[in-house]
C-alpha cells in the first residue's frame, strides 16, 4: 500500500515538473524574443518594447461597447414604405462611446481654449475661434418667441449640462480632433513625459506653441513651438529627452464621430436581450418593450425619453410633465440603455461620420461598414521629415459663407494618397472613396469612360451648388444655385444624423431610422457625441455569463 501511494506521489511530481517548467518559461519569455532568442528591454540596449501592456484604458467620458453582429436597418414595420433602409447583417468591432451627448459645458471648454491660445484679435487667428462658435440663431422661428435660447442656451450655467446644439458636422469633427490632443497631453503629463504645468504654460502664453498628438509621435521636437526641452517630465534622463511612442501604449487612438453602424449598434444595445449566444427578440427602442412609457412601479406612465408627444405637446401639462422637458433636457436625465449610454433616443439627434447614400452595400463590406473614407498621408519635406504647419493656418469657406480653420498651427500637413500608394493595389484605388459604388455611372464597370469633370458622372447625385466668393475688397458674395435641372439634394458633403430629438415624434426614436443634412448646416435639435476605437482584444473579460448584467 505504501509503495502504491509513493508511486502516485512520484507520478504527480513528474507531471507537475514539466508544467511548472513550461509556466516559468512562458512567464520569462515576455522579455525574450520568440523569433531570435535575444533579450527584449535589456539594460545593455537593443530592442525596447512595452511587454507589460495589459489593455487599453477607458477614455475619459466614455463607456465600453463590446462589438458583435446585428441587423442594421429597418427591422420594424415599414410604415413609410421607404427603400433606403433595407436590413443588412453587419459586424461591429469593439469601441468606446461617450455616455452622453457633448454638453454646452464641454464645448465651452473647447471655445475657451481656442480663444486663449489663438486670440481672435490676431488677424492670423481671427477665424479659428469664430469658426468654432455654434450657430445660436438656429433657435429662431419666424412665428415663435425663442430669443431667450438664442441669447442664453449656450453660455448660461442653467444649461451647462444640456447638449450643445447649433454645431454642424465640420465643427463636431474638429472638436473631436482637439479633444484627442488634450486627452493625450494629459496622459503624457500623468506618465511623466511632460511637465505637470505644460498645458497651463500654453494657456497663459508662456509657451508659443501647442501640443499635437501626431506631431509628437512623428517629430516630437516640433511640439510646443519647438520648446519641448523645457517641458520634459520626470521620465527625462540627464540631458537626454525621453519621448513616448505609439509602442509605449500610452497614446490613445483619436476621438471621432461614431460611424452610423456603430451608433445604431450601440443604441439598440441588443446585449440586454442576450441569452447565452442568442438575441431573444428585437428591440424597437433603446429600451425593452414596444412602448415609450415606463411600466415600472416608480414613475409608471412617465416617458422614457424626451420627444414630441403630439401636436403642440412637447412635455405634458403643468404639475405632471411626462418627460420633464419642453426643449432639450439635461443629459443623463433618463435611464441608460444596456450598454450604459444615455439619451440614445430623444433629447437631440446626433451627427455620425458617414456620407449619406440610400443604399448600404453589404456585398462589399459587412464589417465596420462606413461610407466616407478619404485616405491621406503625411507630407514629407526635403529633409525627409514630416512637414509641420508651424505658423500657417488653412481656412475653408463653407457653402453658407462660414469660414473654418482646416488645421491648427503645429499640426502635420496632410496630402491625399497618390499612385505610389494605389498602384496595383486591390483594396482601394483612390484617395476619395465617398462615392464608391453608389450607383452613379462613375461607379459602374465603365468608370474609365468618365472623368471628374464629366457632368454625366454627377447626374445621379446632381445637388445644387451654391457659391461663396470674395470680391476685390474682401467682401463675401453669396450666389444661390437657381438651376431648374438639379435632381437631388445628395452629394459627398451630406452627412447622416441618427436618433429622435425633442422636436420629433416617437417614430424617429427607432435607432434604425436615418436622415441627412449638408455637413455645413446646423439646427436646434442636432448634437453629437464622440467615439474611439478599441485596440487589442474584443472583450474586457474572458468570463461568459448566461445573461448580460443590466446597466443601472
SEKEVO-253774 format. One record per residue (C-alpha): residue in one letter; x, y, z. Coordinates in steps of 0.25 Angstrom, whole numbers, plus 5000, padded with zeros to 4 digits. Each point is the difference from the previous one (the first is absolute). Last residue first. Layout:
AXYZ ...
***
This chain:
X488752034945 X500649924989 X499449864999 X501049885001 X499949934987 X499549865001 X500649865001 X501350055004 X501449994993 X501350025007 X501150044990 X500050155004 X500150134993 X499649954987 X500450024986 X501550005003 X501050104995 X499750154996 X498650065002 X499650114991 X499550135006 X498650065000 X499550155001 X498650055003 X499250104991 X498950105000 X498850024991 X498750075004 X500350154999 X500549984986 X501450014993 X500450004985 X501449984995 X499949854999 X498850004991 X498949935007 X499649855000 X499049915007 X500049865005 X499149915008 X500649875006 X500150055014 X498550015001 X499750135007 X499650074987 X498649935000 X499850065014 X499750144995 X501250104998 X500350145005 X500649955013 X500949924992 X500049864993 X501249924997 X501050014988 X500750104992 X500649974986 X500950094992 X499950084987 X501350054995 X500249894989 X498750044994 X498549975002 X499050114998 X499649944986 X499550034986 X500550144997 X499550054987 X499350125003 X501350085004 X499950115010 X501349975007 X500150115010 X501150105000 X500650065012 X501150114999 X500950015012 X500750145001 X501650004998 X500150134992 X500349924987 X498849915002 X499949885008 X499249884996 X498949915005 X499449904991 X498749915001 X500149874992 X498649935000 X500149855000 X500249914988 X500149875007 X499649914988 X500550114990 X501550005005 X500649914990 X499350064989 X500650145003 X501449944997 X501050095007 X500449885010 X500249914988 X499149894994 X500449904990 X500949935010 X498749975008 X499449904991 X499949905010 X499150095008 X500350105011 X500250124990 X498749974995 X499350035013 X499549885009 X500850035013 X501149904997 X501150095006 X499550155001 X500750035014 X501249924995 X501050124999 X501449965000 X500049904988 X500249864996 X499649925013 X500049855004 X500749944988 X501350084999 X500850004987 X500350155002 X499350065011 X501050055010 X501050064990 X498950044991 X499550105010 X499650015014 X499450145003 X500850105008 X500150035015 X500950115006 X500349965015 X499450105010 X500850115007 X499050114997 X498649954999 X499449944987 X498750014992 X499750135006 X498550044998 X499450114992 X498450005000 X499550054986 X498949904999 X500749924990 X501249985010 X501250104998 X501349925004 X501250055007 X501449945000 X500850055012 X501550035000 X501050025011 X500549865003 X499449924989 X500949885002 X500549924989 X500549865003 X501449984999 X500949964988 X500750134999 X499350034987 X498750005007 X499049885002 X498550025000 X499349905009 X499049924993 X498550004997 X498949904997 X498650064998 X499049905005 X498650055001 X499149875000 X500149915012 X499849865003 X500849945011 X499949864994 X498949974990 X500750064988 X500049994985 X498749924999 X499550075012 X499850134991 X499150085009 X499150084990 X499350145001 X501450075001 X500450105011 X501450025004 X500349945013 X500650065013 X498850015009 X499350125004 X499049995012 X498550025002 X499750085013 X499249975012 X499449874995 X500549864998 X501549965003 X499850105012 X501049935010 X500949884997 X500349895010 X500149894990 X498649955005 X499450134997 X500150125010 X498850055008 X499650144998 X500550145004 X501449964996 X500250134992 X499150115005 X498850024991 X499850064986 X498750084998 X498849975008 X500549915011 X499649915011 X499649894992 X498549985004 X499950135007 X499050005011 X499950135007 X499850084987 X499549914989 X500849914990 X501450024994 X500050044986 X498650004997 X499550104988 X499749884991 X500449885008 X501049935009 X501350084995 X501249935006 X500849995013 X500149855003 X499549895009 X498650075002 X499449995013 X498849915001 X500549935013 X501150085007 X500249905011 X499249884997 X500749974987 X499350004987 X500750124994 X499450074988 X500649994986 X499349874996 X500449874993 X500949955011 X501550005003 X500850135000 X500850054988 X498750004992 X499349894992 X500849895005 X500149864994 X499849865006 X500949915008 X501450034995 X500849875000 X501349965005 X499749975015 X498750095002 X500150134994 X498950105001 X500850115007 X501249984990 X499050054990 X500550145003 X499250074989 X500750135002 X501449945000 X499749924987 X499450124993 X501150095004 X501149914996 X499349974986 X499850154998 X501550025003 X500450075013 X500550145000 X501550005003 X500950005012 X501449954996 X500749885005 X500750015014 X501550035002 X500549925012 X500349864994 X501450034999 X500049944985 X499450134996 X501250075005 X500350085012 X501150105000 X501350015009 X500950124999 X501449975003 X500750105010 X499949915012 X498949904997 X498650074998 X498949915005 X499750105011 X499450104990 X500550084988 X499550144998 X501250074998 X500549914989 X498650014994 X500350144995 X499949984985 X498750074998 X499349925011 X500249884991 X501249994990 X501049925008 X498949895000 X500149974985 X499149884996 X499449975013 X499950145005 X499550054987 X498949905000 X499550035014 X500150154998 X500450095012 X500150154999 X500950114997 X500550145006 X500349955014 X499850115011 X498650034994 X499249975012 X499349894993 X501249944995 X500750015014 X498849935005 X500149884991 X501549985005 X499650015015 X500349855003 X501249994992 X499949904988 X500549864999 X499749975014 X498849904999 X499050105004 X500550114992 X500049914988 X498649965003 X499550155001 X500650034986 X499349874995 X498750065005 X500250144994 X500549954987 X498849904998 X499050115004 X500550104989 X499749894990 X498749975006 X499650154999 X500550014986 X499049884996 X498850085007 X500450134993 X499949934987 X498749935003 X499350135004 X499850055014 X498750085003 X499849905012 X500849975013 X499349905009 X499650055013 X500949995012 X500350155000 X498650054997 X499850075013 X501450055000 X499750094988 X500949994988 X499449924989 X498550025003 X500050155004 X499950094988 X499349914990 X499349925011 X499450135006 X499750054985 X499049884998 X498750084997 X499349924989 X499450044986 X501350024992 X500749905009 X501450035006 X500749895007 X501049984989 X500650145002 X501049945011 X500949954989 X501149935008 X501350075000 X501249924994 X500250094988 X500050135009 X501149945008 X500949964988 X499550114992 X500950115006 X501249925001 X500950074990 X499350145003 X500449995015 X498950055008 X499349864998 X501049955011 X500549864996 X500549945013 X499050075009 X498850014991 X500249854995 X500149955014 X498750085005 X499349944988 X500449865003 X499650025015 X498750064994 X499749874993 X500149915013 X499150105007 X499050004989 X499949855000 X500649894991 X498949905000 X500049895010 X500849875004 X501050044990 X500449884991 X501149895001 X500249894989 X499949854998 X499949974985 X498750004993 X499449894992 X498950024990 X498849924995 X499250094990 X498650065002 X499550094988 X500050155004 X499950084988 X498749934994 X499050075007 X498649955003 X499750115010 X499349905010 X501249904999 X499649915012 X501349985008 X501349944995 X500550124992 X501550014999 X501249925007 X499749865004 X501149965011 X501449945002 X500950035011 X500850115007 X500250035014 X499650155003 X500950055011 X499550135007 X500650144997 X500250135008 X501549995001 X500649884992 X499949865005 X501549955001 X500449914989 X500549865005 X501249935007 X501350064996 X501149945007 X500849974988 X500250154997 X501149984989 X501550034999 X500949934990 X501550015003 X500650075012 X500949945011 X498950015010 X499249904992 X498650044996 X499949884992 X501049895001 X500449924987 X499449864997 X499850044986 X498549994997 X499549965013 X500750135006 X500350005014 X499350105010 X498749945000 X500649864999 X500250005015 X498549975003 X500049894990 X501249935004 X499650005015 X498649944996 X500749904991 X500949965011 X498949995010 X499249914990 X501349924998 X500149975015 X498549985003 X500049874992 X501249945006 X499650055014 X498649944998 X500649864996 X500950005012 X498850035009 X499249894993 X501249905001 X500250035015 X498649975003 X500149864993 X501349975007 X499350045014 X498949904996 
***
